[in-house]
Structure formats: C-alpha cells, structure tokens
C-alpha cells in the first residue's frame, strides 16, 4: 500500500519561519517516501474549484464538431482540444481513453484565439490558472526551505511559460461484459487505460478530482495502488525535474488512470507546474553528501519537457 499523507497549509505564512519550517518537514517526508501528498487549504477556494469543473463539464458535453474548433496544434504551443485516443502517455501501449483541453501559459495566451470555446470559458479558466499558480508558489517556498535554498529560488523560474492547466474527461465504457468493453462502437484494446503509466515531466502537479476514482500510484516494488478521491484536498506529486533537482530525494513516481469500465464518467483537472524553458536544472548542492556525485546531468527545462510531450504524440 502507498501511504499518501494529507498536509494542512491553513497556517501558511511565508514570513513565519517556524510555520514554513514545520511544513517543509511534512512535505519532505511525504515526497521522499512516495512522491505524492495531499494538501488542504492551499488558498484555492472551493468555489473556484467548482466553477472550473463546471466549465470542464460544459466543454466536454459539446458536440464533437464544436470541440474540434478548439483543436490542439503542436507540442511547443501545447494548447487546445484533443479527443479520445490521441495521446499515448505510455508510448508503448494503446492510446489513452481520455479527451483533454490543455492551456499552456494561459495568462499570456492570446485572449482572442478562436480556440477559446467561449469568453466565459476563457475568463474562468484563466482565473483558476492564476489561483493554482499562486498556490504552487506557496509549495515552492516550502520546498526552498526544505532544500536549504533561498525562498524565491523555484518561484523565479516558474512564471508560467511552461505552466499548463489541463481539463480531462474520461468517458465511461459502455459494455455488455468486461471482456468486450465498448467506447461508442469501438472495442477497447487489451491493456488500454484512461491514462497510460507515466511520470510527470516538470516540478510538481496539482490534481483535482471528485468522487469518481481511477488514479493509481506504483510503489517501489512495482505494485499499483488506488488513490481514494478526497474532495477537500489537492493531490500533489513531484515530477522528473524535481527528482533531478533533488538527486532522487523527491521521487517522480509512475502513476496511471484506469478506464471507466461500466462506471460514471470521470472528470479531473491537472495543473502542471513546469519551469520556464531556459531554466537550468541541475542537482542542488544541498542534496549532495560530501563526495557524492550527481545522478543526473544538467538539462534545460524546455528541452526535457518538450521531448516528453512529443514522445506521447507519435
């Protein structure tokens, strides 16, 4: 079993060293063990979360012809709609059974882009993006304390260039039997998942989910464990670049999402907090013991993130 602790940021105050130090200990313990944690009271209101889910549900229930007007273009831009069966988060397995609306650098994206489904959608999504970004900055300041670097070290390199908000919809599989599940008129392939097994690419991910589960996390022995949805807590996990920064101390843990076989549709929202393109990512001095060598070579954030995105869209 993977234990994912819940950490309460209710008393967060970046001017209170005692509070930040306490949170740093809690966060570091969670991420060293599993690479996952749940956070409550991060400054993102329940009203904002509900509004974001309402926008997501509205968009994904539009006709296919309408959604296609918002079509995703390329990995560099990383903006727009992708239908079911387009992305392969595990490139070696069948395509994912999900559809998505991706918004990279939403605060600076062209507000007049015709791919915004509506003005209400644009304004609501960017408002939620801003709230999530501010919440991520709180976590980053706690990380800075835990890793003995200056408070704004991570904040400075996450201004939004590669920070990406993503609405996700996992449609239910209409199936007369579990042996022949159907999505519309198409058979689900053997081993096909809602989202294939993968690690996240950047620093951290904020995941919002409701009552319908499906997320699974792999432990160190290779076993998979379901993560129970908790409406009032945000699931946070560290990605590849945070693992590199910490020389493996904070794990980039593989995870996946099961298809919705005979269940209700699943909606979730992810905020991928990835560093700006030219950010150099190398192992922090505080994460090296005397005489210890870095396990990872230095890389720029953009180089790593773009290669990972392109690999999932072959």
N, C-alpha and C positions, 0 to 999 in steps of 0.2 A: 504494500500500500504506500502511496505517496502522500505524505502529510504536507498540506498547504496551509500555513498559519494565516490568521486574519490579524492585521495590524491597524490600529485606530490612529489616524492622523488628526483627531479632533483638537488636540492641544498644540498643533503645529505653529511655531513662531520662529522665523528664521533669525530673529535677534536674541533668542533664548538658547544659549549654548547647551544648557542642561537638557532641554527638550530634544534638540537636534541630535545630541549625543545618544540619548536613550533610543530614539527612532533609528539611528544609524546601527545600533547594536541589534535591534529587532530585524531590520531589513537585511543586514549582512548575514545573520544566522539563517534566515529563510532562503536566501539566494545561494548560499554556499551548499545547503542541503539538497534543494530540489530545483532551483532556478525559477520557482513560482511562489507567489504570495497573493493574498487578497488584502486590499486596502479599503477602509471605510473613512468617510469624512475627508475626502481629498479636495473639497472645495467645488466639486461639480454637483449641482443640485439635482434632486430627484425630478423636478420639473423639466430641467434641461435634458435629462436622460430620456424622459417620457416623450418629449417633443421630438427628439432625434429618432426614436423608434417609430413614432407616428409618421415621420417623413419617409423613413425607410419602407415601412409597410405600404404607404401610398404609392411610392415609386414602383415597387416590385409587383404590385397588382395592376399596373397599367398594361395595356395591350403590348404584345411583342413589337409591333411596328412603331409604337410610341417610344419604347425603351431603346430601340435601335437608333433613334435620332440622337442619342447621347453616347454613341459608340466610342469605346477606348481606342486610342491611336497607337501608342508605342511605349516601350519601357522607360525611355528618357522622360517623357511627359507624365506618364502614369496617371491619366485622368480619364474618367468616363465609365460607361457600362460594358460589362462582359457577361455573356449568357452562360447557361449551364454547359459544361463540357469544354470550356475554352482553356482554363488554366490547369496545369499539372504541377501542384506543389511538390509532389513526388514524381520527378520526371520519368522514373522507371515504371510507373503504374498508370492505369487508365485515368482519364481526365476527371477532375473534381465535379461532384454533383452539387454545384452551388452557382449562384449568379451574384454579381457584385457591382457596386458603384464606388469607384475609387477617386479620391480627391487629394492629390499630392499638392503641397504648398497652397492650401485652399485660400489663405488670406491674401495671397498675391496672384492668384489665378484670375485671368481676365473675367471681370464681372459680367461682361456682355457675351461671353462664349455661349453659342446657341445650344451647347450640350447641357447647360444647366437646365434641368427639367421644368423649372418654374422659378419665379422670383422668390416665392415663399420657401421653396426648397433651398435655393442658394443662400438666402439670408439665415435660415435656420441651421443649415449645415455649417456655415462659417462661424456662426455664434457658438455652436457646440465645439467646433475645432479649437476656437480660442480658449474656451473653458478647459478643454482637455490639455492644451498646451501649457496653460498656467498650472494645472495640476501636475503635469510632468516635471515642470521646473521645481516644484516642491520636492518631488522624489529625487531629482538630480542634486539638489543642495544637500539632502540627507546622504546621498551617495558620496558626495565630495567629502563630507565629514568622515564617513566610514572608511574612505580610501586615502585619507590624510592629504588631500589636495585642497586648493583654495576654493571658497564657496561657489564661485561662478564658473569654475573650470568647464563643467559639462553644459551649463546653460548657454555660454557664449557660442558653442558650436552646434546648437540646435535652434536656429532662428526660424526654421520652417522650410528651408529649401527641399529637404527630403522627408519632412514630417508629413505623414499621409493618413487621412481619415478614410475608413472603408466601411460602407454598409454591406452586409452579407445576408443572403437569403438561401436557406437550404430547403428546397421543396420536398414535401412528403412523397414517398414512393407508393403509388397505388398498386397493391399486389394481392393476387388471389392466394399466393403461397410465398413463403420466404425463399423458395428455390428459384422463383421466376419473378423477382420484383420488377415493376414497371415504372418508368417515368414517362408519362404520356403514353406513346406507343413504342418506346424504346426499352430494350432489356438492359438492366444494369449488369455490367461486366463483373466477372469474378474478381474480388479484391478491390472493387471501385469504392471510393469513400466520398464523404461530403467534402473533406479537405484531406489530401494525402499527407502522410507523415513528413514533417519538415521541422527545421528550426527557423526562428525569425532572424532577419538579416541584420538589424541595427542594434540600438542600445536597449530600449525597453518597448514593450507593447502594453497598452491598456485595452482590456477586453471587457465589454459589457454584454451580458446575456440575461435572458429572462428565464422563465420556468422550464423551458424545453432544453434538456441537456444534449450531450453528444460529444463534448470535448473530452479527450483522453490524453494523459501525460505518460511518457515512458520513464520508468525508473532505471537505476544504474545497472540492474540485472537484465534489462530488456523487456520487462513485463509492462503491460499497459493498464492504466487505472483511470476510471471515470472521475471527472471533476464535477461535483454537485453544484448546480447553479445556486447563487446566493444574491438575491435581488439588490440588497443594500450594500454590496461590496464589489469593487472592481478587481478583476483578476489581472495581475501584473506578472510578466515574465521578462527575463533578460534574453537578449539576442546575441548573435555571433560577435558583434563588435564589442559588446560589454564583456564577453568572455575573453576576447583578445586584450582589452584594456587591463583586465584583472589577472591575466596569465592563467585563466581557467578557474579562478576562485569562484566567480559567479557564473553558473552554468548556463549554456544555451541549450535548453532541454528539448528534445524532439517531442512533438505533440501532433495530434490529428483530430479530425471530426468524423464521427460515424455518419453514414447516410440515414435519412429519416425514413426507415423502412416501416410503413404502415402507421406512422405517427403523425402528429401535427407538424406543420411547417416550423422550421427553426429560424429565428432572426437573431443576429448578433451584430455588434459594432466594434470595430477594432481601430485603435489609434496607434500607428507605428511611428515611434519617436526615433528617427534615424538622423545621424549627424549631417551637417552641411557637406556638400560634395568634396570640397578640398580639405576637409578635416583630416589631419594625420592621426592614425590610430596605432599607437604602439604601447607595449606593456608599461604600466605605471611603475615608477621606482618603488613605491610603497608596497607593490605586490611581488617584489623580488627579494628573496632572502639573500644574505651575503654570499656571493659566489654563484648564485643561481642564474641560469641563462633563460631568456625569454623563450617560451614555447611557440610564439607566433612572430612572424616578421612584420615590420611596419607596412601598413597599407592605407590608402586614402579611402574614406568612407564611400565616396561615389563609385569608385572602382569596384568595391565589394558588392554594394547594394545593386548596382546595375547589372553586374554579371549574374547575380542570383535571380533577379526578375526576368532577365532574358532566358535563363535556363528553364523557367516554368512556362514559357510560351513558345516552345519549339513546334 
